[in-house]
């Protein structure tokens, strides 16, 4: 499921059931607690990037978006005009090939869009993209699905998966999901150990 053709087809055929139509409330609640507006932030598998719009509204200055599908990237470039707004960078590319160092990576169920066989590589890549003390914050599905994507999972599995590379600050059911996702999301806050 980690290929451009598959995801472009989903976008073009309006098969975007994952799209909330707004920034995720658990993520905006976390963003509202951040005081340093200059931290470097990555949103992988950004889709419509509602969280990026929220970050810009809140005066954050260093936001990078990446998506493997050209379709949403084209829309985002038209919407955000990165060529004239130095606060945002939009990349059409594969997360697993991306290079950079970030203070924060926002996770909006990107993990659950990937085939489960890629989960070990995801954890390793996330760690490599974060600066020491950097964090992953966001939402994973806390439920099972038939088939996929999305691919489900549960908090117990996620703890085991992330613990070797991250300090688990928070991993618990969301209390503020939108109604259609109530009871099916987990909020995570993971920190990469310092050097």
Secondary structure by P-SEA (a helix, b strand, c coil): cccaaaaaaaaaacccccccccccaaaaaaaaaccccccbbbbcccccaaaaaaaaaacccbbbbbbccaaaaaaaaaaccccccccbbbbccccccccccccbbbbccccccccccaaaaaaaaaaaacccccbbbbbcccccccccccccccaaaaaaacccccccccccccccccccccccbbbbbbbcccc
